[in-house]
Amino acid sequence: MILEVTAATLHDAKVAQEHGADRISLVTGIGEGGLTPSYGLMKKVKETIHIPIFVMIRPHNQSFQYDEDDLQTMIEDIHYAREIGIDGIEIGCLTEDKIIDEQALKRLLDAAGEMNVTFHLAFDEISDQEKALETLLSYKQIQRVMTSGADKSALNGIPHIKKLLRRMKDKDIILIGTKGLKPENLQAFLSVTPVKEIRIGSGVRVNCQYTKPLDPRSVKAAKETMNKQK
């Protein structure tokens, strides 16, 4: 099983790698759901960390709707991440009607080339998620979809996550469980939800607060719990 840990600093990334994370989601503005990190931070993390690094491509926290200026910014950020060898990106773009903005998505995927691509938590703002999954499945570059089951907590979203997993059976796309997960409740989530990858943000930080650094013991505990799953 894959443990992805959200990192907002080089120190976070080092702690995550040292204590068992399999992949890093590199962001800034972690308390706002994650925004695109600076070029300097991307470069330093890439130079220092050997586990896969995915970068959030999100220029603002106003919505998941992007105008031409936003898209030009995002494309430039993707080009830079690709140029320095970042492994993947996390993107999500919606229309005013909260459906996938395919026109914007295609432009971002063109910029990404062969990079790994995750459709991030913008997915949880979509009302008809099963239909949205069918749309995403048509884009072979998108390998993962992040969700909390359209709920504030992945634990509360378990029934919906299981429904989506049934829909995705035998499909070439991975569903990532996320919000609200931490070492103390991870076993309960994994025991009933057959996901293969987990992303944890505040749940492995000191006192489970976004404003605190990563807690090495929590990262280690989360990975140990995941290693016990068959």
Secondary structure, DSSP 8 states (H G I E B T S, - for coil): -EEEEEESSHHHHHHHHHTT-SEEEE-B-GGGT-B---HHHHHHHHHH--S-EEEE--S-SS-S---HHHHHHHHHHHHHHHHTT--EEEE--B-TTSSB-HHHHHHHHHHHTTSEEEE-GGGGG-S-HHHHHHHHHT-TTEEEEEESSSSSSTTTTHHHHHHHHHHTTT-S-EEEE-TT--HHHHHHHHHH---SEEEESGGGBGGG-TTS-B-HHHHHHHHHHHHT--
